[in-house]
Amino acid sequence: KAGLKGSIVKIEPTGFEQIAFWITALAPLLLLGGILGAYLEFKIPGVTWPGIISAICFALFFLGHYLAGLAGWEVVALFVLGMILVLIEILFFAHSTIVFGVLGVFLIIASLLWTMIDRYPQQPFVPTGKMLAIPLLNMFIALVGALIVIGLLARYLPRTSFYRRFALIDSNPPGPSLAGAPRHFATALALAAGMQGTAVTVLRPSGKARFADHVVDVVTEGEFIARETLVTVIRTDGMRVVVKSAAQV
């Protein structure tokens, strides 16, 4: 109507932009995969594939938002720092303080939310409620989904052949002392709080212990326990057996 002349130029998204779009759209699923992988890594000592899956999910999450221009490498640094603090809490300060763990979890959540904020020039540094709406929704979906799946896994996974294939408790460490150890699964043993056994490997914090004629995977609450140390079961937590040095019970 205005009588303007000129060619119409259509701007098409590049391949990287399309990848970024799909990754950001799948942010809740990537967060869910990262959380579940981290959970299984801690629940099944000695198995590395859940940790690898978790790392891939979080890497794709940050990469997609980086390609979309929503985040820089500083949020990745905050996330890694948070993970380091959580590991320090688990390995060294599990019985003394929660400061490192709380600070680490805060940095992890803050970095994930900050990554998903859609920020434009001239907007305030502190995000508004409207800016946080989508990130909080994505985080809520991921956390609720993770809790549901974790609950189902804790209840049904130990009964499956899939779990037993990857979580064999009887994998013997090197040495003649375990040559005759019978094969058993953690879920098939009647282990209860108060039962005593002997560490057959160094527990740092996971390893193996012998209870009667059975060798099982165990984990401490952060302490390192030397081989041949007498240990006591303090609880059975879902898929794992938590022990402590008998001298400290």
Contacts in CASP RR format, 6 or more apart in sequence:
PFRMAT RR
TARGET T0000
AUTHOR 0000-0000-0000
METHOD contacts of the structure
MODEL  1
KAGLKGSIVKIEPTGFEQIAFWITALAPLLLLGGILGAYLEFKIPGVTWP
GIISAICFALFFLGHYLAGLAGWEVVALFVLGMILVLIEILFFAHSTIVF
GVLGVFLIIASLLWTMIDRYPQQPFVPTGKMLAIPLLNMFIALVGALIVI
GLLARYLPRTSFYRRFALIDSNPPGPSLAGAPRHFATALALAAGMQGTAV
TVLRPSGKARFADHVVDVVTEGEFIARETLVTVIRTDGMRVVVKSAAQV
13 21 0 8 1.000
16 67 0 8 1.000
17 67 0 8 1.000
17 68 0 8 1.000
19 64 0 8 1.000
19 67 0 8 1.000
20 64 0 8 1.000
20 65 0 8 1.000
20 67 0 8 1.000
20 68 0 8 1.000
20 69 0 8 1.000
21 68 0 8 1.000
23 30 0 8 1.000
23 60 0 8 1.000
23 61 0 8 1.000
23 63 0 8 1.000
23 64 0 8 1.000
23 65 0 8 1.000
23 67 0 8 1.000
23 68 0 8 1.000
24 64 0 8 1.000
24 65 0 8 1.000
24 68 0 8 1.000
24 70 0 8 1.000
24 116 0 8 1.000
27 61 0 8 1.000
27 65 0 8 1.000
27 116 0 8 1.000
27 138 0 8 1.000
27 142 0 8 1.000
28 138 0 8 1.000
28 141 0 8 1.000
28 142 0 8 1.000
29 142 0 8 1.000
30 57 0 8 1.000
30 58 0 8 1.000
30 60 0 8 1.000
30 61 0 8 1.000
31 57 0 8 1.000
31 61 0 8 1.000
31 112 0 8 1.000
31 138 0 8 1.000
31 139 0 8 1.000
31 142 0 8 1.000
32 141 0 8 1.000
32 142 0 8 1.000
32 145 0 8 1.000
32 146 0 8 1.000
32 149 0 8 1.000
33 53 0 8 1.000
33 54 0 8 1.000
33 57 0 8 1.000
33 146 0 8 1.000
34 53 0 8 1.000
34 54 0 8 1.000
34 57 0 8 1.000
34 58 0 8 1.000
34 61 0 8 1.000
35 54 0 8 1.000
35 142 0 8 1.000
35 143 0 8 1.000
35 146 0 8 1.000
36 50 0 8 1.000
36 54 0 8 1.000
36 146 0 8 1.000
36 149 0 8 1.000
36 150 0 8 1.000
36 153 0 8 1.000
37 50 0 8 1.000
37 51 0 8 1.000
37 53 0 8 1.000
37 54 0 8 1.000
37 57 0 8 1.000
38 50 0 8 1.000
38 51 0 8 1.000
38 54 0 8 1.000
39 50 0 8 1.000
39 146 0 8 1.000
39 150 0 8 1.000
40 47 0 8 1.000
40 50 0 8 1.000
40 51 0 8 1.000
40 153 0 8 1.000
41 47 0 8 1.000
41 48 0 8 1.000
41 50 0 8 1.000
41 51 0 8 1.000
41 54 0 8 1.000
43 238 0 8 1.000
43 239 0 8 1.000
43 240 0 8 1.000
44 50 0 8 1.000
44 166 0 8 1.000
44 167 0 8 1.000
44 239 0 8 1.000
44 240 0 8 1.000
45 206 0 8 1.000
45 207 0 8 1.000
45 217 0 8 1.000
45 218 0 8 1.000
45 219 0 8 1.000
45 240 0 8 1.000
46 206 0 8 1.000
46 217 0 8 1.000
47 166 0 8 1.000
47 167 0 8 1.000
49 166 0 8 1.000
58 79 0 8 1.000
61 112 0 8 1.000
61 115 0 8 1.000
62 71 0 8 1.000
62 75 0 8 1.000
62 76 0 8 1.000
62 79 0 8 1.000
62 115 0 8 1.000
65 71 0 8 1.000
65 115 0 8 1.000
65 116 0 8 1.000
66 72 0 8 1.000
66 73 0 8 1.000
70 115 0 8 1.000
70 116 0 8 1.000
70 117 0 8 1.000
70 118 0 8 1.000
70 119 0 8 1.000
71 114 0 8 1.000
71 115 0 8 1.000
75 111 0 8 1.000
75 114 0 8 1.000
75 115 0 8 1.000
76 111 0 8 1.000
78 107 0 8 1.000
78 108 0 8 1.000
78 110 0 8 1.000
78 111 0 8 1.000
78 114 0 8 1.000
79 107 0 8 1.000
79 108 0 8 1.000
79 111 0 8 1.000
79 112 0 8 1.000
81 104 0 8 1.000
81 107 0 8 1.000
82 103 0 8 1.000
82 104 0 8 1.000
82 105 0 8 1.000
82 107 0 8 1.000
82 108 0 8 1.000
82 111 0 8 1.000
83 104 0 8 1.000
83 108 0 8 1.000
85 100 0 8 1.000
85 101 0 8 1.000
85 103 0 8 1.000
85 104 0 8 1.000
85 107 0 8 1.000
86 100 0 8 1.000
86 101 0 8 1.000
86 104 0 8 1.000
86 105 0 8 1.000
86 108 0 8 1.000
88 100 0 8 1.000
88 101 0 8 1.000
89 97 0 8 1.000
89 98 0 8 1.000
89 99 0 8 1.000
89 100 0 8 1.000
89 101 0 8 1.000
89 104 0 8 1.000
90 205 0 8 1.000
90 222 0 8 1.000
91 205 0 8 1.000
91 222 0 8 1.000
92 222 0 8 1.000
93 99 0 8 1.000
93 100 0 8 1.000
94 221 0 8 1.000
94 222 0 8 1.000
94 223 0 8 1.000
95 221 0 8 1.000
95 222 0 8 1.000
95 223 0 8 1.000
109 139 0 8 1.000
112 135 0 8 1.000
112 139 0 8 1.000
113 132 0 8 1.000
113 135 0 8 1.000
113 136 0 8 1.000
113 139 0 8 1.000
114 127 0 8 1.000
115 135 0 8 1.000
116 134 0 8 1.000
116 135 0 8 1.000
116 138 0 8 1.000
116 139 0 8 1.000
117 127 0 8 1.000
117 131 0 8 1.000
117 132 0 8 1.000
117 135 0 8 1.000
118 131 0 8 1.000
118 134 0 8 1.000
119 127 0 8 1.000
119 131 0 8 1.000
123 131 0 8 1.000
154 238 0 8 1.000
154 239 0 8 1.000
157 163 0 8 1.000
157 239 0 8 1.000
158 185 0 8 1.000
158 186 0 8 1.000
158 187 0 8 1.000
158 238 0 8 1.000
158 239 0 8 1.000
159 187 0 8 1.000
163 239 0 8 1.000
164 185 0 8 1.000
167 185 0 8 1.000
167 186 0 8 1.000
167 217 0 8 1.000
167 239 0 8 1.000
168 183 0 8 1.000
168 185 0 8 1.000
169 184 0 8 1.000
169 185 0 8 1.000
169 186 0 8 1.000
169 189 0 8 1.000
169 214 0 8 1.000
169 215 0 8 1.000
169 216 0 8 1.000
169 217 0 8 1.000
170 181 0 8 1.000
170 182 0 8 1.000
170 183 0 8 1.000
170 184 0 8 1.000
170 185 0 8 1.000
170 214 0 8 1.000
170 215 0 8 1.000
170 216 0 8 1.000
171 208 0 8 1.000
171 217 0 8 1.000
172 178 0 8 1.000
172 179 0 8 1.000
172 181 0 8 1.000
172 208 0 8 1.000
172 215 0 8 1.000
173 200 0 8 1.000
173 201 0 8 1.000
173 208 0 8 1.000
177 200 0 8 1.000
178 200 0 8 1.000
178 210 0 8 1.000
178 215 0 8 1.000
181 210 0 8 1.000
181 213 0 8 1.000
181 214 0 8 1.000
181 215 0 8 1.000
182 213 0 8 1.000
182 214 0 8 1.000
184 214 0 8 1.000
184 215 0 8 1.000
184 216 0 8 1.000
186 216 0 8 1.000
186 217 0 8 1.000
186 239 0 8 1.000
186 240 0 8 1.000
186 241 0 8 1.000
187 239 0 8 1.000
189 211 0 8 1.000
189 214 0 8 1.000
189 216 0 8 1.000
191 211 0 8 1.000
191 216 0 8 1.000
191 233 0 8 1.000
191 236 0 8 1.000
191 241 0 8 1.000
192 233 0 8 1.000
192 236 0 8 1.000
193 233 0 8 1.000
193 234 0 8 1.000
193 235 0 8 1.000
193 236 0 8 1.000
194 232 0 8 1.000
194 233 0 8 1.000
194 234 0 8 1.000
194 249 0 8 1.000
195 211 0 8 1.000
195 232 0 8 1.000
195 233 0 8 1.000
196 211 0 8 1.000
196 230 0 8 1.000
196 231 0 8 1.000
196 232 0 8 1.000
196 233 0 8 1.000
196 246 0 8 1.000
197 209 0 8 1.000
197 210 0 8 1.000
197 211 0 8 1.000
197 230 0 8 1.000
197 231 0 8 1.000
197 232 0 8 1.000
197 246 0 8 1.000
198 209 0 8 1.000
198 210 0 8 1.000
198 228 0 8 1.000
198 229 0 8 1.000
198 230 0 8 1.000
198 231 0 8 1.000
199 207 0 8 1.000
199 208 0 8 1.000
199 209 0 8 1.000
199 218 0 8 1.000
199 225 0 8 1.000
199 226 0 8 1.000
199 227 0 8 1.000
199 228 0 8 1.000
199 229 0 8 1.000
199 230 0 8 1.000
199 231 0 8 1.000
199 243 0 8 1.000
200 208 0 8 1.000
200 209 0 8 1.000
200 210 0 8 1.000
200 215 0 8 1.000
200 227 0 8 1.000
200 228 0 8 1.000
201 207 0 8 1.000
201 208 0 8 1.000
201 227 0 8 1.000
202 224 0 8 1.000
202 225 0 8 1.000
202 226 0 8 1.000
202 227 0 8 1.000
203 209 0 8 1.000
203 218 0 8 1.000
203 219 0 8 1.000
203 220 0 8 1.000
203 223 0 8 1.000
203 224 0 8 1.000
203 225 0 8 1.000
203 231 0 8 1.000
203 243 0 8 1.000
204 224 0 8 1.000
204 225 0 8 1.000
205 219 0 8 1.000
205 220 0 8 1.000
205 221 0 8 1.000
205 222 0 8 1.000
205 223 0 8 1.000
205 224 0 8 1.000
206 217 0 8 1.000
206 218 0 8 1.000
206 219 0 8 1.000
206 220 0 8 1.000
207 217 0 8 1.000
207 218 0 8 1.000
207 219 0 8 1.000
208 215 0 8 1.000
208 216 0 8 1.000
208 217 0 8 1.000
208 218 0 8 1.000
209 215 0 8 1.000
209 216 0 8 1.000
209 218 0 8 1.000
209 231 0 8 1.000
209 241 0 8 1.000
209 243 0 8 1.000
211 233 0 8 1.000
216 241 0 8 1.000
217 240 0 8 1.000
217 241 0 8 1.000
218 231 0 8 1.000
218 233 0 8 1.000
218 240 0 8 1.000
218 241 0 8 1.000
218 242 0 8 1.000
218 243 0 8 1.000
219 240 0 8 1.000
219 241 0 8 1.000
219 242 0 8 1.000
219 243 0 8 1.000
220 242 0 8 1.000
220 243 0 8 1.000
220 244 0 8 1.000
221 234 0 8 1.000
221 242 0 8 1.000
221 244 0 8 1.000
223 244 0 8 1.000
223 245 0 8 1.000
223 248 0 8 1.000
225 231 0 8 1.000
225 243 0 8 1.000
225 245 0 8 1.000
229 245 0 8 1.000
229 246 0 8 1.000
229 247 0 8 1.000
230 245 0 8 1.000
230 246 0 8 1.000
230 247 0 8 1.000
231 243 0 8 1.000
231 244 0 8 1.000
231 245 0 8 1.000
231 246 0 8 1.000
232 243 0 8 1.000
232 244 0 8 1.000
232 245 0 8 1.000
232 246 0 8 1.000
232 249 0 8 1.000
233 241 0 8 1.000
233 242 0 8 1.000
233 243 0 8 1.000
234 242 0 8 1.000
234 243 0 8 1.000
234 244 0 8 1.000
234 249 0 8 1.000
235 242 0 8 1.000
236 242 0 8 1.000
END
